[in-house]
Amino acid sequence: QHGGRGAGDGRFGGHGGAPYVPGMMTHVGALRVGLVGGGPWARRVHGPAVAAHPGTELTALWTRRPEVAEELSGVLGGRAVGSFEELLDAVDAVAFAVPPQV
C-alpha cells in the first residue's frame, strides 16, 4: 500500500507503511552503502539509485581502476577507497555493479 492514508506523515515511521511497534528495531539513520564497479550499470543504474534513495547514503566506491572511482565519487558522492576491504569497513551493505564473470 503506497501513498495511502498516513503514508509519509510520520505515523508509520517511513517504513513502507508498516506501523511503529514498540520494542521493534527502528530506523536510526540512512543505510551506508558501498558501490563496487564503475562501468555503465554503476553510472546509470546502481549508483544514482543508491545516491537518490532517502533511506541510503552512498558512502564509498571502489573499482579496479582508482581514477574511475575518484571520477565517479565526484559525480555521485561518497568517497573513493583504495581497496575492497576498506569499502567493507566503511559500509553496512554493498551494491555490486560488475560483469558476471568478475
C-alpha positions as CSV (number, residue, x, y, z in Angstrom):
1,Q,0.0,0.0,0.0
2,H,1.9,3.0,-1.3
3,G,0.7,6.6,-0.9
4,G,-2.3,5.5,1.2
5,R,-3.6,7.2,4.3
6,G,-0.8,8.0,6.7
7,A,1.9,7.5,4.1
8,G,4.8,9.9,4.7
9,D,3.1,11.7,7.6
10,G,5.4,10.3,10.2
11,R,2.8,8.0,11.9
12,F,4.2,4.9,10.2
13,G,7.9,5.7,10.5
14,G,8.5,5.8,6.8
15,H,9.0,2.0,6.5
16,G,6.7,1.2,3.6
17,G,3.6,1.9,5.6
18,A,4.4,-0.5,8.4
19,P,3.2,0.8,11.8
20,Y,5.6,1.5,14.6
21,V,5.7,-1.3,17.1
22,P,7.3,-0.6,20.5
23,G,10.3,-2.8,21.1
24,M,10.9,-3.4,17.4
25,M,14.0,-2.2,15.6
26,T,13.6,1.3,14.3
27,H,15.3,3.3,11.6
28,V,18.1,5.4,13.2
29,G,19.9,6.6,10.1
30,A,20.5,6.0,6.4
31,L,21.9,2.7,5.4
32,R,25.5,3.2,4.4
33,V,26.0,1.6,1.0
34,G,29.2,0.9,-0.9
35,L,29.3,0.6,-4.7
36,V,31.7,-1.8,-6.4
37,G,32.2,-1.1,-10.1
38,G,32.5,1.9,-12.3
39,G,31.0,0.8,-15.6
40,P,27.7,1.7,-17.3
41,W,25.5,-0.1,-14.8
42,A,27.2,1.6,-11.9
43,R,27.0,5.0,-13.5
44,R,23.4,4.8,-14.9
45,V,21.6,2.5,-12.6
46,H,23.1,1.3,-9.3
47,G,25.0,4.5,-8.3
48,P,22.2,7.0,-9.0
49,A,19.6,4.8,-7.4
50,V,21.6,4.4,-4.1
51,A,22.5,8.1,-4.1
52,A,18.9,9.2,-4.6
53,H,17.1,6.9,-2.2
54,P,16.1,8.6,1.0
55,G,17.0,5.6,3.1
56,T,20.5,5.1,1.8
57,E,23.8,7.0,1.8
58,L,26.3,6.3,-0.9
59,T,29.3,6.1,1.4
60,A,32.2,4.5,-0.5
61,L,33.1,3.5,-4.1
62,W,35.7,1.0,-5.2
63,T,36.8,0.0,-8.7
64,R,39.8,-1.9,-10.0
65,R,40.9,1.5,-11.5
66,P,41.3,4.1,-8.8
67,E,40.9,7.0,-11.2
68,V,37.4,5.7,-12.2
69,A,36.3,5.5,-8.5
70,E,37.6,9.1,-8.0
71,E,35.7,10.4,-11.0
72,L,32.5,8.6,-10.1
73,S,32.6,9.8,-6.5
74,G,32.7,13.4,-7.8
75,V,29.5,12.7,-9.8
76,L,27.6,10.5,-7.3
77,G,29.1,11.5,-3.9
78,G,30.7,9.2,-1.4
79,R,34.4,8.7,-1.3
80,A,36.7,6.6,-3.4
81,V,38.5,4.0,-1.4
82,G,41.7,2.1,-2.2
83,S,40.6,-1.4,-1.6
84,F,37.6,-3.6,-1.3
85,E,38.4,-4.3,2.3
86,E,38.4,-0.6,3.0
87,L,35.0,-0.3,1.4
88,L,33.7,-3.2,3.6
89,D,34.9,-1.4,6.7
90,A,33.0,1.8,5.8
91,V,29.6,0.4,4.9
92,D,26.5,-1.6,6.1
93,A,25.7,-3.0,2.6
94,V,27.3,-3.4,-0.8
95,A,25.9,-2.9,-4.3
96,F,27.8,-4.8,-7.0
97,A,27.7,-3.4,-10.5
98,V,30.3,-5.6,-12.1
99,P,30.2,-8.0,-15.1
100,P,29.0,-11.5,-14.2
101,Q,32.5,-13.0,-14.8
102,V,34.1,-10.8,-12.2
